[in-house]
């Protein structure tokens, strides 16, 4: 596309502001422009794309069908431009940015509490952490590195095994004082809390111990680890949780493990670097540091991938 066809950011900002207010006068006030300047920018934008973006309805303007289709894309472009400038302004001339994708719970509960150790020894490196619940698509992002959970195979990337995941059944301290737990089958009588993204976790735990799983599916469900940790801490029942997520609560005695032998899940955590960036010194430094933070007993041998 010819550059002359591309709108400038001012036109996009004016369009977004007018759409949000549904009024050219209020848009002009926010942008510190005259109403005629707003009208002219909108008219020029409409001529450039060949579609009417607004319809006049009584004392306001509303988006046309073309305007409604365009608005989400414009807002995404403006957010990207804002993020770009924010990132550029936050850096000192000597710093390098490393964009890291991480799962929300892993980032908040395991990575961030340890990061001071890394940043202290890499003062010239600024980390930009981005959380993602789903798989990381390196073709659609500018991430330099990701920490992901799965089988270790992602398109357009090279994965290095970080650690396995061990889950343990836990209850709150007060709940533990009220309930009787001597053997695994005693859990069949307790209210169970479930992660929506791992619906068979309790059933698998019961099956591995030769217990019937009829009661393993019932109970409250949560779509975030933060919610299920809050629920078990509030005494709502027993939850199977990755041990790395509850290090602080276990150390303080707020959560009590009902089984001393953790269960290793079928997936593991990996440090993933996009193909073509395997020689990035900053990414390699972070990968090396991450590997050094994992206890040897939590790492198990896996086939080369």
N, C-alpha and C positions, 0 to 999 in steps of 0.2 A: 504493500500500500504506500502511496505517495505521502511523504511527511506533511504536505499541505492539507491533506484530508484529516489529519489528527487534530482533535480539539485541544486547546490549552487547558491547564488546570483551573484557571479562573472561570472558564465557561462551565466546567464540570461542577465547581463549587457553587456557582450561581444556580445551576439547574437543581442540584441537591437541596440547597437552601430554600428555593422557591417551592419545591415539591414538599418539603417538610412543613413549611408554614402555610401552604396553599394560598399564598398572598405575596404579590410582588413588592408591595410597600414594606411589609415586615422583613422580607428578605433583604431589601435595600438597606434597612436600618441595621440589620445584623452585619452586613458586609461593608457598611460605611460607603454605600453608593447611592446615586439618585435612582428613583424608580425608572426613569427613562433609560438609564444605563443598564439596569437589570433587564428591562424589556428588550433592549437592543441585543444584549448578549444571548438571551433566549432565542430571539428571532434569528440571529446569525447561526446559532447552534442547529436550529430546526432546518435552516436552508442547507447547512452542510450535510446533514444526515438524510434530508428529504422526507421528513415526517413531522407532523405537528405533535408537540409534546404535551401541551396543555389545552384544556377547554375551559372557557369562562362559564361559571355557574353562579348567577346572582352576584354577590360581592366578593367571590373568591375564584381561584383558578384550581382546577383539578387535573390530575394526570390523564392523558389520553391512554389508549391501549398501548401505543408505542412507548409512551413515557413510563408506564408501569413495567414494561419489559426491560427498559433501559436502566431504571433507577437502581436495582440491586447491583448491577455491574459497575455503575458509576461509584456507588458507595464503596465497593470493594477496591476500586482503583484509588480512591481517595485515602482509604485506610492504608493501603500499601505505600502510597506516597508519604503519608504521615509516619508510618513505621520506619521507612527509609531515612527520613530526615531526623527522626528521634534517635535512631541508631548512630547516624553520622555525627550528630551534635554531642552525643554522650561520650564519645571517644576522645582520648588524648591522641596527639599525633603519633605517639610511639606504640599505641595499642593495636592489637589485632583481634578481630571478632571471630569467635567460633560458635556457630549456630548448632545447638544440640537439641534433638527431639527426645522426649522422655515420656513414659507413661505417668499420669498424674500421681498415683499413689506411690510408685517407686521414687519419683522425683522428690515429693514432699517428705516421705518417710525415711528414705535411705540415702538418696544422693545429696540433697541440700544440707542436712546436718553434718556431712563430711567435707563439704566443698571448701571450707576455710583452709583446710590442709593443702588443697590443690592451688587455690588462688594465692596463698602466701608464697609458694615456690614458683609461681608463674605470673609475676606482676605485669608483664607486658601483654597478657592475654585476657580479653574480656569475653565471658561466656554469655550467650543469649539463649536461655532455656525456653523451649516451646513444648507444651504438653499436647499429646495426641492420644485419644482413646483407641483409635483403629490403627491398622497397619500404616507404616510410613511409606509414602510413594515418593522416592527421591526424584523421579522425573518431573514431579509437580511442585517440588519445594527446593529451596536453596540450603537445606540442612547439610552440615559437614559431617555429622555423626549422629547416630541414634542409639538408644538403649531400648531393646525391644524384647518381648516375651513371645516365645513360639518354638518352632522346630528348627530354627537356624537357617532357613532358606527364604530369602527375599529377592525379588527381581532387581537387577541392576545394582547389586550391592554385595559386599563381602562381609560375612558375619564371623565374629570371634567369640567363642563360648566364654561367658562370664561366670555364671553359677547356676546351680539347680535351685528349685524352689521347694521348700519344705513347709507343709502346713501342719498345724497342731490345733486340737480342739481346746478352746478356752472359754472361761466364764469370768464374770466379775468376782472380786474378792467377797462381796456380800453374798452373791449367789452361791459361791463355793462353800460358804459357811452354812448355808441352808440345805444343800443337796448332798446326797450320798453317792459317792462314786468310788467303787473299788475295782470294777472290771469294765471293759469296753461295753458290754451289753447294758450296763446301767445308763448309758446315754440314750437308749431307746425310750426312756421315760421322760426325757427332758425336752423342753421346747427348743427346736433347732432353727437357727438363722441361716439364710441362704444368700449367696451371690447370684444375681440373675444371669450374669455372664458365664457362670460355671454351675449350671443347675444340677449336675450329677455328682458334685464333689462329695456330699454326705453319703450318697448311695454307694459310690466307689469305696469310701472309707469303711462303710459297714461290710461290703462284700469282701474286702481284703481281710477282714477279721472273721469271716464265716458267719456273719450275723444276717438275719432277714432284713430286707430293706423296705418293708411295707411302710414303716414310719419315717423313712429317711427323706421323703419328698415333701412332707408337710412342714409348715412354718412360715414365718415372715420372710419376704424377699427384698433385697436392696440392690440397686444398680451401681453403687459406688462403694469402694472399700471404706472411705471415710464415714459413710452412713452405717455400715455394718459394725465398724469399730465403736462408733458412738452407741449403737444399739446394745452390743454385748457389754460395754462399760456401764450402761444404764440398767443392767440386770434383766434384759428381756429374754435371754436364753443363752445357748451355747453356739459358738461359731467356729468353723474351720478357717483359720487365718494363716497366711504366710508369716513365718516367724520374723522376717526382716521388717514387716510393717508394724509390729507391736513390741519392738525392742525396749522402747521407753516405758510402756505400760507394764511389761513383764519385769523389768528391772525395779520398778517402783512397787511392785506387788499389787497393782491395781487390777491386773488380769492374772488368772491362775490357769496353768495348763492342766488338763485332765488326763493327758497321756504323755509319758516321758519320751516316747519314741515318735519323732515327727514322721510324716508321710511325704515322700518325694513325689511331686506331680509329674505328669508326662512331658510337660514343656519346661523350657529353661530360659534364662536371660542371656542375651547376646549383645555385644558391642558391634554395631553395624555401620560400616563406612561405604559411601557410594563408590561404585566403580569409577576409576579415573581420578580419585582423590586419595588413593592409598599412600601417596608420598607426602601428604599434608603434615608438616611437622607438628602443628598444634593438635590435630586430630590424633596423631600417634602418641603424643605426650599424654593426652587425656585418656586414651585407651590403656596405655601402660599404667597410669595411676589407678584407673578403675580396677584393673586386674590385681593390683597390689593391695587394694582395700578389702578383697574378699578372702575370708578365712580359708585355709587349705582344705578343711574338712567339708566345706560347702561346694568345693569344686570336684567334679567327678569326670573320669575320662569319657570322651565322646568320640565317635568316628570323625575323621577329617571331613570338612564340608567344603 
